[in-house]
Amino acid sequence: MPSTPGTSIEGLLLTADRLLSDLSVGATLAGRHRGASLALRTALEIAVDRTLDAAVLGLADITTRAKKLCLRCYIAAATARRVNTVWSHLCLGCHYHQ
């Protein structure tokens, strides 16, 4: 997801923290968890985009699957694997489960 001018990693992390810790947020528990997952996944995607753009200008414009494959060429392989695992789990957290 490309970042918009008002989107910051710090802001997304604060949003996720508020959704998980502030019980006065007007949403169900499951809705707050999904919202936090979406905010965290977006923050991770922005961080990946910034990392890839710093390595090769324009690389952040490719598909998410291609980004995850390219990432291991620009950061440590273990870190790239952790990014992939965290991203996959956050995707699961974004979806409704019965």
C-alpha positions as CSV (number, residue, x, y, z in Angstrom):
1,M,0.0,0.0,0.0
2,P,1.6,3.3,-1.0
3,S,1.9,5.8,1.7
4,T,-0.1,9.1,1.5
5,P,1.4,12.4,2.6
6,G,-0.4,12.1,6.0
7,T,0.6,8.5,6.6
8,S,3.5,7.8,9.0
9,I,4.8,4.7,10.5
10,E,4.7,6.3,13.9
11,G,1.1,7.4,13.5
12,L,0.1,3.9,12.4
13,L,1.9,2.3,15.4
14,L,0.1,4.8,17.7
15,T,-3.2,3.9,16.1
16,A,-2.7,0.2,16.6
17,D,-1.6,0.8,20.2
18,R,-4.8,2.9,20.9
19,L,-7.0,0.3,19.3
20,L,-5.6,-2.5,21.4
21,S,-5.3,-0.6,24.7
22,D,-8.2,2.0,24.8
23,L,-11.4,0.3,25.7
24,S,-13.4,3.5,24.9
25,V,-12.8,3.0,21.2
26,G,-16.2,2.5,19.7
27,A,-15.7,-0.9,18.1
28,T,-16.0,-4.5,19.0
29,L,-13.0,-6.4,20.3
30,A,-12.6,-8.3,17.0
31,G,-13.0,-5.0,15.1
32,R,-10.3,-3.4,17.2
33,H,-7.9,-6.3,16.6
34,R,-8.6,-6.3,12.9
35,G,-8.0,-2.5,12.8
36,A,-4.7,-2.8,14.7
37,S,-3.6,-5.6,12.3
38,L,-4.4,-3.4,9.3
39,A,-2.5,-0.4,10.8
40,L,0.5,-2.6,11.7
41,R,0.6,-4.3,8.2
42,T,0.4,-0.9,6.6
43,A,3.3,0.4,8.7
44,L,5.3,-2.7,7.7
45,E,4.5,-2.2,4.0
46,I,5.6,1.5,4.3
47,A,8.9,0.4,5.9
48,V,9.5,-2.2,3.2
49,D,8.8,0.4,0.5
50,R,11.2,2.9,2.1
51,T,13.9,0.2,2.3
52,L,13.5,-0.9,-1.3
53,D,13.3,2.7,-2.6
54,A,16.6,3.5,-0.8
55,A,18.2,0.5,-2.5
56,V,16.8,1.0,-6.0
57,L,14.7,4.0,-6.9
58,G,11.2,2.9,-8.1
59,L,11.5,-0.6,-6.6
60,A,8.7,0.2,-4.2
61,D,6.2,0.3,-7.2
62,I,6.3,-3.4,-7.8
63,T,3.8,-6.0,-6.4
64,T,3.9,-7.0,-2.8
65,R,4.9,-10.5,-3.7
66,A,7.8,-9.2,-5.8
67,K,8.8,-6.9,-3.0
68,K,9.0,-9.7,-0.5
69,L,11.2,-11.7,-2.9
70,C,13.5,-8.7,-3.6
71,L,13.8,-7.7,0.0
72,R,16.1,-10.5,0.8
73,C,18.6,-9.1,-1.7
74,Y,18.8,-5.8,0.3
75,I,18.6,-6.8,3.9
76,A,19.7,-9.9,5.9
77,A,18.0,-13.1,4.9
78,A,16.8,-13.8,8.4
79,T,15.2,-10.3,8.7
80,A,13.5,-10.7,5.3
81,R,12.0,-14.1,6.4
82,R,10.7,-12.4,9.6
83,V,9.2,-9.6,7.6
84,N,7.4,-12.2,5.4
85,T,6.2,-14.1,8.4
86,V,4.9,-11.0,10.3
87,W,3.3,-9.7,7.1
88,S,1.5,-13.1,6.6
89,H,0.2,-13.2,10.1
90,L,-0.9,-9.6,10.0
91,C,-2.9,-10.4,6.8
92,L,-4.6,-13.2,8.7
93,G,-5.4,-10.8,11.5
94,C,-7.0,-8.4,9.0
95,H,-9.7,-10.9,7.9
96,Y,-12.9,-11.9,9.6
97,H,-12.8,-15.4,11.1
98,Q,-15.9,-17.1,12.6
